[in-house]
Amino acid sequence: MRIFRRMQARDAHVLIVPKWYPHPADPQNGSFIRSYALALAQEQWVSVVFPVPESATTEMRTEQNGNLLEIQVPYPSSDFGWSPLRKLINFLRYYKALIRGAACIREKRGTPHLIHAQVTIRAVWFSRLLSRKWNIPWMLTEHSSEFLDEKPYANQPLKRVINKKLISEAGQVTAVSQALAGGLYKLSGRMDIHVIPNLIVFPGLQLQPSSGEVVQIAMVGDLVDEVKNFSGVLRALATIKTECRPFHFHIVGNGPDFSKLEALSASLEVNDKCTFHGRMEHAEVLKFLPTIDFLVANSFKETFSMVSAEAIAAGKPVIITRCGGPEEWFTPSYGLMIEPGNDSELQAALLKMMSSFQNYPPEKLGESIRRQFSPVEVLSAYRNCYQNLLNR
């Protein structure tokens, strides 16, 4: 019998093992997972172990923030030419790094009472192993948009089998949208998948009115164009630039398509109207959002679109696509919703929003979205999952 069987979820020490988490090379990576960890740690012990592919050092980085203990464990990423062997080497190095970080947490705080894995495969696979080693329960929260589309699995039968196994064996499974839960069900057949949205925390919110002279438009995210479709917005802005109000387009983020998008903005002759800011820490993004007039989220697929909700919390309307998760929570009072990949609809939406963004009351936008994704409600839902695990 586990000694924590009668423990209340609010008293439990929760170990979070995420696939994504902010780190020096990418401060935007998984910022919503850190926001959750910080909110949960307001009332209980929370520890995070995050192995980071980083060749410069192997020294662990430990940060204590109230009840939140974060440990990042760098490990050298292999550059071996043959892909299967390279992936195996990185898989084993990740595990070694995770074990180092987990041992540090046990030394400082004792054995956690449960493990909360975030995003398959690697983090979840080894969370499962740790739970067996320590005889504690584990659960999975999924965020990845890959489960919205079955096509990636057509030529990856091993990945399908592994993910199906992990989803089936987790003590609890949650998804941030009903669309994502549906994708997980199609893959695994598991029916008891709980939908718990991301929480919205916007500290020190200061609503800022628009200057009204040059319309400030922004996109925020990893520069992976086949998912986020930044290029579609650049093309749309280039098409309407002679018939719309003066504008400036801010791109916040970095990724494999940074150079490609910079070159595209130059070829479309809108580079003088664009600023590529690179990556920002989450706190910087939250300070930046109140300075824009509206946000564009032009993705082909999203499980939630956290930055869109954060922009609305900052009192700014959004142009967003019907790309999976957002249509479950987005309402016309928040902005405009369009079909993904529809260039003409995007152009029309940009023209309309440029002339009407001031008609969206900032205070009402912010109050509504924060009430919809209240940390109190989200944390309560997760604690119910924790309690179910602890009672088994």
Kinemage of the C-alpha trace (Angstrom):
@kinemage 1
@onewidth
@group {chain A} dominant
@subgroup {mainchain}
@vectorlist {calphas} color= white
{ca met a 1} P 0.000 0.000 0.000
{ca arg a 2} L 1.321 3.433 -0.915
{ca ile a 3} L 1.925 5.669 2.083
{ca phe a 4} L 0.235 8.585 0.295
{ca arg a 5} L -3.051 6.803 -0.376
{ca arg a 6} L -5.027 9.104 1.948
{ca met a 7} L -3.160 12.278 1.005
{ca gln a 8} L -5.066 15.264 -0.338
{ca ala a 9} L -4.035 16.534 -3.766
{ca arg a 10} L -3.325 19.990 -2.376
{ca asp a 11} L -0.675 18.494 -0.050
{ca ala a 12} L 1.027 16.386 -2.716
{ca his a 13} L 4.502 17.036 -4.099
{ca val a 14} L 4.014 17.062 -7.891
{ca leu a 15} L 6.886 16.363 -10.284
{ca ile a 16} L 6.324 17.861 -13.754
{ca val a 17} L 8.324 16.346 -16.624
{ca pro a 18} L 7.703 18.463 -19.751
{ca lys a 19} L 8.818 18.024 -23.326
{ca trp a 20} L 8.697 21.818 -23.725
{ca tyr a 21} L 9.889 24.345 -21.155
{ca pro a 22} L 11.555 27.767 -21.349
{ca his a 23} L 15.355 27.608 -21.448
{ca pro a 24} L 18.199 29.993 -22.395
{ca ala a 25} L 18.165 29.124 -26.110
{ca asp a 26} L 14.361 29.362 -26.378
{ca pro a 27} L 12.645 31.378 -23.640
{ca gln a 28} L 9.252 31.025 -25.396
{ca asn a 29} L 9.344 27.215 -25.418
{ca gly a 30} L 6.464 25.799 -23.366
{ca ser a 31} L 5.913 29.030 -21.438
{ca phe a 32} L 2.301 27.960 -20.776
{ca ile a 33} L 3.569 24.873 -18.933
{ca arg a 34} L 5.732 27.056 -16.703
{ca ser a 35} L 2.759 29.356 -16.077
{ca tyr a 36} L 0.831 26.324 -14.866
{ca ala a 37} L 3.709 25.178 -12.643
{ca leu a 38} L 3.993 28.645 -11.082
{ca ala a 39} L 0.249 28.846 -10.442
{ca leu a 40} L 0.103 25.356 -8.906
{ca ala a 41} L 3.126 26.172 -6.730
{ca gln a 42} L 1.225 28.983 -5.040
{ca glu a 43} L -0.175 26.384 -2.651
{ca gln a 44} L 1.965 23.222 -2.840
{ca trp a 45} L 5.358 21.803 -3.717
{ca val a 46} L 5.989 21.536 -7.439
{ca ser a 47} L 9.237 20.343 -8.999
{ca val a 48} L 10.198 20.399 -12.683
{ca val a 49} L 12.924 18.360 -14.384
{ca phe a 50} L 13.736 19.430 -17.936
{ca pro a 51} L 16.617 17.824 -19.868
{ca val a 52} L 17.977 20.356 -22.380
{ca pro a 53} L 19.992 19.491 -25.517
{ca glu a 54} L 22.905 21.834 -25.004
{ca ser a 55} L 26.575 21.137 -25.725
{ca ala a 56} L 28.164 24.131 -23.992
{ca thr a 57} L 27.814 22.775 -20.454
{ca thr a 58} L 26.671 19.764 -18.446
{ca glu a 59} L 26.165 21.708 -15.220
{ca met a 60} L 22.622 21.528 -13.858
{ca arg a 61} L 20.746 24.806 -13.497
{ca thr a 62} L 18.598 24.952 -10.369
{ca glu a 63} L 16.141 27.724 -9.589
{ca gln a 64} L 13.900 27.997 -6.536
{ca asn a 65} L 10.831 30.221 -6.875
{ca gly a 66} L 8.744 29.854 -3.731
{ca asn a 67} L 7.327 26.320 -3.766
{ca leu a 68} L 8.526 25.781 -7.356
{ca leu a 69} L 11.860 24.005 -7.831
{ca glu a 70} L 13.068 23.978 -11.459
{ca ile a 71} L 16.011 21.867 -12.552
{ca gln a 72} L 17.358 22.026 -16.092
{ca val a 73} L 19.886 19.343 -17.000
{ca pro a 74} L 21.925 20.035 -20.166
{ca tyr a 75} L 23.085 17.093 -22.263
{ca pro a 76} L 25.093 17.082 -25.512
{ca ser a 77} L 22.952 16.449 -28.573
{ca ser a 78} L 24.454 13.892 -30.955
{ca asp a 79} L 25.232 14.921 -34.529
{ca phe a 80} L 25.828 11.367 -35.737
{ca gly a 81} L 24.960 11.076 -39.423
{ca trp a 82} L 22.740 7.981 -39.379
{ca ser a 83} L 19.353 9.106 -38.074
{ca pro a 84} L 18.230 5.952 -36.176
{ca leu a 85} L 21.500 5.757 -34.236
{ca arg a 86} L 21.499 9.519 -33.588
{ca lys a 87} L 17.974 9.335 -32.152
{ca leu a 88} L 18.914 6.366 -29.962
{ca ile a 89} L 21.975 8.185 -28.604
{ca asn a 90} L 19.915 11.295 -27.828
{ca phe a 91} L 17.199 9.140 -26.275
{ca leu a 92} L 19.708 7.582 -23.861
{ca arg a 93} L 21.403 10.900 -23.098
{ca tyr a 94} L 18.009 12.423 -22.344
{ca tyr a 95} L 17.267 9.593 -19.917
{ca lys a 96} L 20.613 10.006 -18.176
{ca ala a 97} L 19.983 13.742 -17.797
{ca leu a 98} L 16.466 13.148 -16.484
{ca ile a 99} L 17.722 10.664 -13.887
{ca arg a 100} L 20.348 13.187 -12.727
{ca gly a 101} L 17.713 15.878 -12.277
{ca ala a 102} L 15.251 13.515 -10.597
{ca ala a 103} L 17.929 12.356 -8.150
{ca cys a 104} L 18.644 15.984 -7.267
{ca ile a 105} L 14.956 16.582 -6.518
{ca arg a 106} L 14.760 13.489 -4.292
{ca glu a 107} L 17.849 14.659 -2.428
{ca lys a 108} L 16.398 18.136 -1.858
{ca arg a 109} L 12.727 17.283 -1.329
{ca gly a 110} L 12.282 13.535 -1.085
{ca thr a 111} L 10.332 11.348 -3.476
{ca pro a 112} L 7.442 13.155 -5.216
{ca his a 113} L 3.948 11.801 -4.704
{ca leu a 114} L 3.023 11.784 -8.378
{ca ile a 115} L 4.433 12.590 -11.812
{ca his a 116} L 2.690 14.898 -14.285
{ca ala a 117} L 4.192 14.349 -17.742
{ca gln a 118} L 3.568 16.961 -20.414
{ca val a 119} L 3.697 16.094 -24.147
{ca thr a 120} L 4.743 12.771 -25.685
{ca ile a 121} L 6.922 10.867 -26.467
{ca arg a 122} L 10.219 11.125 -24.655
{ca ala a 123} L 9.119 12.947 -21.508
{ca val a 124} L 6.149 10.618 -21.105
{ca trp a 125} L 8.084 7.399 -21.751
{ca phe a 126} L 10.567 8.163 -19.014
{ca ser a 127} L 7.905 9.491 -16.644
{ca arg a 128} L 6.354 6.048 -16.928
{ca leu a 129} L 9.690 4.418 -16.060
{ca leu a 130} L 10.241 6.766 -13.096
{ca ser a 131} L 6.758 6.035 -11.767
{ca arg a 132} L 7.545 2.315 -11.758
{ca lys a 133} L 10.953 2.846 -10.198
{ca trp a 134} L 9.553 5.009 -7.385
{ca asn a 135} L 6.159 3.253 -7.125
{ca ile a 136} L 4.172 6.463 -7.624
{ca pro a 137} L 1.344 7.250 -10.071
{ca trp a 138} L 1.747 9.293 -13.238
{ca met a 139} L -0.500 11.174 -15.631
{ca leu a 140} L -0.249 12.793 -19.063
{ca thr a 141} L -1.309 16.213 -20.303
{ca glu a 142} L -1.076 16.557 -24.071
{ca his a 143} L -0.652 19.821 -25.976
{ca ser a 144} L 0.802 18.741 -29.329
{ca ser a 145} L -1.069 19.552 -32.530
{ca glu a 146} L 0.329 16.411 -34.177
{ca phe a 147} L -2.650 14.489 -32.775
{ca leu a 148} L -5.081 16.689 -34.717
{ca asp a 149} L -3.980 15.005 -37.939
{ca glu a 150} L -3.549 11.259 -38.452
{ca lys a 151} L -1.418 11.668 -41.585
{ca pro a 152} L 1.959 11.917 -39.787
{ca tyr a 153} L 1.387 8.406 -38.424
{ca ala a 154} L 0.727 6.798 -41.810
{ca asn a 155} L 4.419 6.070 -42.350
{ca gln a 156} L 5.403 5.875 -38.659
{ca pro a 157} L 3.833 2.673 -37.299
{ca leu a 158} L 6.310 2.432 -34.401
{ca lys a 159} L 5.459 5.946 -33.235
{ca arg a 160} L 1.769 5.083 -33.405
{ca val a 161} L 2.272 1.948 -31.290
{ca ile a 162} L 4.366 3.772 -28.665
{ca asn a 163} L 1.964 6.692 -28.335
{ca lys a 164} L -1.020 4.364 -28.118
{ca lys a 165} L 0.694 2.441 -25.325
{ca leu a 166} L 1.617 5.571 -23.367
{ca ile a 167} L -1.848 7.108 -23.655
{ca ser a 168} L -3.468 3.829 -22.646
{ca glu a 169} L -1.236 3.264 -19.601
{ca ala a 170} L -1.309 6.750 -18.065
{ca gly a 171} L -3.193 6.971 -14.788
{ca gln a 172} L -5.058 10.027 -16.118
{ca val a 173} L -4.987 11.757 -19.504
{ca thr a 174} L -5.944 15.371 -20.127
{ca ala a 175} L -6.017 17.475 -23.291
{ca val a 176} L -6.265 21.240 -23.654
{ca ser a 177} L -9.170 21.078 -26.131
{ca gln a 178} L -11.940 18.743 -27.224
{ca ala a 179} L -10.400 18.552 -30.693
{ca leu a 180} L -7.144 17.291 -29.217
{ca ala a 181} L -8.984 14.840 -26.954
{ca gly a 182} L -10.717 13.504 -30.069
{ca gly a 183} L -7.364 12.962 -31.767
{ca leu a 184} L -6.015 11.112 -28.729
{ca tyr a 185} L -9.140 8.941 -28.658
{ca lys a 186} L -8.799 8.052 -32.353
{ca leu a 187} L -5.229 6.954 -31.768
{ca ser a 188} L -5.630 5.086 -28.489
{ca gly a 189} L -9.317 4.237 -28.099
{ca arg a 190} L -9.203 5.698 -24.603
{ca met a 191} L -12.526 7.295 -23.677
{ca asp a 192} L -11.809 8.868 -20.260
{ca ile a 193} L -9.762 11.809 -21.542
{ca his a 194} L -10.447 14.988 -19.573
{ca val a 195} L -10.475 18.359 -21.344
{ca ile a 196} L -8.809 21.029 -19.210
{ca pro a 197} L -7.875 24.291 -20.957
{ca asn a 198} L -4.722 26.278 -20.369
{ca leu a 199} L -4.949 28.870 -17.635
{ca ile a 200} L -4.520 32.581 -18.275
{ca val a 201} L -2.341 34.569 -15.900
{ca phe a 202} L -1.686 38.176 -16.874
{ca pro a 203} L 0.158 39.824 -13.967
{ca gly a 204} L 0.250 43.617 -13.716
{ca leu a 205} L -2.099 44.114 -16.663
{ca gln a 206} L -1.989 47.667 -17.984
{ca leu a 207} L -4.369 48.242 -20.863
{ca gln a 208} L -2.948 50.645 -23.435
{ca pro a 209} L -5.071 52.488 -25.996
{ca ser a 210} L -3.939 52.611 -29.604
{ca ser a 211} L -2.127 55.634 -30.978
{ca gly a 212} L -4.324 55.255 -34.051
{ca glu a 213} L -1.645 56.493 -36.485
{ca val a 214} L 0.154 53.331 -37.589
{ca val a 215} L -1.719 50.089 -36.952
{ca gln a 216} L 0.464 47.717 -34.931
{ca ile a 217} L -0.086 44.069 -35.931
{ca ala a 218} L 1.707 41.082 -34.435
{ca met a 219} L 2.231 37.342 -34.725
{ca val a 220} L 3.935 35.388 -31.964
{ca gly a 221} L 5.229 31.830 -32.199
{ca asp a 222} L 7.890 29.466 -33.442
{ca leu a 223} L 8.850 30.297 -37.018
{ca val a 224} L 7.750 26.958 -38.462
{ca asp a 225} L 5.862 28.127 -41.510
{ca glu a 226} L 4.179 24.836 -42.406
{ca val a 227} L 2.332 25.044 -39.087
{ca lys a 228} L 2.052 28.758 -38.238
{ca asn a 229} L 1.784 30.170 -41.800
{ca phe a 230} L 3.590 33.463 -41.210
{ca ser a 231} L 4.209 33.648 -44.959
{ca gly a 232} L 0.470 33.802 -45.628
{ca val a 233} L 0.203 36.976 -43.536
{ca leu a 234} L 3.215 38.525 -45.269
{ca arg a 235} L 1.633 37.831 -48.666
{ca ala a 236} L -1.719 39.218 -47.539
{ca leu a 237} L -0.163 42.417 -46.189
{ca ala a 238} L 1.819 42.860 -49.413
{ca thr a 239} L -1.393 42.529 -51.422
{ca ile a 240} L -3.391 45.082 -49.424
{ca lys a 241} L -0.613 47.531 -48.521
{ca thr a 242} L -1.719 50.156 -51.057
{ca glu a 243} L -5.381 50.114 -49.975
{ca cys a 244} L -5.164 49.964 -46.184
{ca arg a 245} L -4.122 52.207 -43.326
{ca pro a 246} L -0.402 52.529 -42.520
{ca phe a 247} L 0.668 49.462 -40.550
{ca his a 248} L 3.656 47.782 -38.955
{ca phe a 249} L 3.917 44.020 -38.642
{ca his a 250} L 5.772 42.558 -35.643
{ca ile a 251} L 7.003 38.954 -35.772
{ca val a 252} L 8.010 37.593 -32.373
{ca gly a 253} L 9.781 34.260 -32.347
{ca asn a 254} L 12.526 32.257 -33.964
{ca gly a 255} L 12.872 28.940 -35.697
{ca pro a 256} L 14.006 27.143 -38.848
{ca asp a 257} L 12.179 29.517 -41.220
{ca phe a 258} L 13.528 32.805 -39.820
{ca ser a 259} L 15.809 33.524 -42.827
{ca lys a 260} L 13.191 32.352 -45.310
{ca leu a 261} L 10.577 34.716 -43.879
{ca glu a 262} L 13.008 37.632 -43.752
{ca ala a 263} L 13.828 37.033 -47.415
{ca leu a 264} L 10.134 36.772 -48.290
{ca ser a 265} L 9.347 40.090 -46.611
{ca ala a 266} L 12.095 41.702 -48.702
{ca ser a 267} L 10.922 40.108 -51.956
{ca leu a 268} L 7.353 41.251 -51.252
{ca glu a 269} L 8.668 44.749 -50.494
{ca val a 270} L 7.130 44.905 -47.018
{ca asn a 271} L 10.403 44.554 -45.088
{ca asp a 272} L 10.285 48.255 -44.219
{ca lys a 273} L 6.925 47.569 -42.535
{ca cys a 274} L 8.140 44.502 -40.622
{ca thr a 275} L 10.221 43.927 -37.502
{ca phe a 276} L 11.598 40.491 -36.665
{ca his a 277} L 12.045 40.637 -32.896
{ca gly a 278} L 13.399 37.122 -32.382
{ca arg a 279} L 12.427 35.163 -29.303
{ca met a 280} L 11.233 36.858 -26.142
{ca glu a 281} L 10.862 35.528 -22.635
{ca his a 282} L 7.239 34.993 -21.669
{ca ala a 283} L 7.264 38.006 -19.319
{ca glu a 284} L 8.480 40.159 -22.241
{ca val a 285} L 5.681 38.851 -24.477
{ca leu a 286} L 3.119 39.782 -21.823
{ca lys a 287} L 4.546 43.311 -21.708
{ca phe a 288} L 4.616 43.507 -25.514
{ca leu a 289} L 1.017 42.413 -26.212
{ca pro a 290} L -0.636 45.529 -24.682
{ca thr a 291} L 1.393 47.712 -27.086
{ca ile a 292} L -0.116 46.253 -30.280
{ca asp a 293} L -3.499 46.919 -31.879
{ca phe a 294} L -4.377 43.339 -32.770
{ca leu a 295} L -2.863 39.856 -33.066
{ca val a 296} L -2.988 37.425 -35.971
{ca ala a 297} L -2.907 33.653 -35.393
{ca asn a 298} L -2.822 32.184 -38.903
{ca ser a 299} L -1.979 28.565 -38.051
{ca phe a 300} L -3.026 25.518 -40.025
{ca lys a 301} L -3.501 23.637 -36.753
{ca glu a 302} L -3.474 24.542 -33.064
{ca thr a 303} L -4.654 22.707 -29.972
{ca phe a 304} L -5.433 25.910 -28.046
{ca ser a 305} L -3.468 29.028 -29.182
{ca met a 306} L -2.296 30.326 -25.850
{ca val a 307} L -0.880 33.569 -27.257
{ca ser a 308} L -4.283 34.445 -28.733
{ca ala a 309} L -5.921 34.106 -25.332
{ca glu a 310} L -3.128 36.183 -23.791
{ca ala a 311} L -3.592 38.925 -26.404
{ca ile a 312} L -7.301 39.050 -25.618
{ca ala a 313} L -6.453 39.193 -21.903
{ca ala a 314} L -4.316 42.227 -22.782
{ca gly a 315} L -7.421 43.831 -24.274
{ca lys a 316} L -6.500 43.236 -27.916
{ca pro a 317} L -8.720 41.589 -30.561
{ca val a 318} L -7.467 38.685 -32.642
{ca ile a 319} L -7.754 37.346 -36.168
{ca ile a 320} L -7.617 33.576 -35.756
{ca thr a 321} L -8.114 30.501 -37.932
{ca arg a 322} L -10.437 27.543 -37.457
{ca cys a 323} L -7.503 25.278 -36.832
{ca gly a 324} L -8.667 22.806 -34.200
{ca gly a 325} L -8.776 23.975 -30.597
{ca pro a 326} L -9.431 27.753 -30.775
{ca glu a 327} L -12.954 27.503 -32.183
{ca glu a 328} L -14.023 25.797 -28.940
{ca trp a 329} L -13.457 28.947 -26.878
{ca phe a 330} L -13.260 31.847 -29.358
{ca thr a 331} L -16.337 34.066 -29.721
{ca pro a 332} L -17.114 36.921 -32.162
{ca ser a 333} L -16.615 39.375 -29.310
{ca tyr a 334} L -12.906 38.455 -29.351
{ca gly a 335} L -12.278 39.277 -33.023
{ca leu a 336} L -12.537 37.534 -36.390
{ca met a 337} L -12.301 33.822 -37.239
{ca ile a 338} L -11.337 32.678 -40.742
{ca glu a 339} L -10.529 29.473 -42.578
{ca pro a 340} L -6.859 28.391 -42.505
{ca gly a 341} L -4.932 28.834 -45.749
{ca asn a 342} L -7.579 31.088 -47.308
{ca asp a 343} L -5.580 34.077 -48.579
{ca ser a 344} L -8.543 36.130 -49.788
{ca glu a 345} L -10.399 35.686 -46.495
{ca leu a 346} L -7.260 36.666 -44.591
{ca gln a 347} L -6.867 39.823 -46.678
{ca ala a 348} L -10.488 40.801 -46.042
{ca ala a 349} L -10.115 40.131 -42.318
{ca leu a 350} L -6.961 42.265 -42.108
{ca leu a 351} L -8.662 45.156 -43.882
{ca lys a 352} L -11.708 44.878 -41.631
{ca met a 353} L -9.682 44.631 -38.425
{ca met a 354} L -7.469 47.574 -39.374
{ca ser a 355} L -10.575 49.754 -39.523
{ca ser a 356} L -12.442 48.270 -36.546
{ca phe a 357} L -9.942 47.149 -33.876
{ca gln a 358} L -10.786 50.228 -31.799
{ca asn a 359} L -14.390 49.021 -31.550
{ca tyr a 360} L -13.385 46.141 -29.249
{ca pro a 361} L -13.549 47.387 -25.620
{ca pro a 362} L -10.190 46.432 -24.028
{ca glu a 363} L -11.513 46.132 -20.463
{ca lys a 364} L -14.362 43.865 -21.530
{ca leu a 365} L -12.059 41.653 -23.615
{ca gly a 366} L -9.579 41.223 -20.792
{ca glu a 367} L -12.175 40.566 -18.111
{ca ser a 368} L -14.064 38.030 -20.223
{ca ile a 369} L -11.092 35.857 -21.192
{ca arg a 370} L -9.583 35.873 -17.709
{ca arg a 371} L -12.914 34.718 -16.278
{ca gln a 372} L -13.162 32.006 -18.958
{ca phe a 373} L -9.730 30.547 -18.152
{ca ser a 374} L -9.485 31.361 -14.473
{ca pro a 375} L -6.492 29.722 -12.726
{ca val a 376} L -8.855 28.767 -9.885
{ca glu a 377} L -11.014 26.650 -12.213
{ca val a 378} L -8.103 25.083 -14.095
{ca leu a 379} L -6.137 24.221 -10.950
{ca ser a 380} L -9.255 22.719 -9.370
{ca ala a 381} L -9.720 20.442 -12.398
{ca tyr a 382} L -6.116 19.243 -12.258
{ca arg a 383} L -6.274 18.667 -8.507
{ca asn a 384} L -9.278 16.419 -9.097
{ca cys a 385} L -7.105 14.379 -11.462
{ca tyr a 386} L -4.331 14.276 -8.862
{ca gln a 387} L -6.768 13.145 -6.178
{ca asn a 388} L -8.018 10.320 -8.389
{ca leu a 389} L -4.435 9.150 -8.850
{ca leu a 390} L -3.617 9.333 -5.148
{ca asn a 391} L -6.751 7.411 -4.180
{ca arg a 392} L -5.903 4.374 -6.292
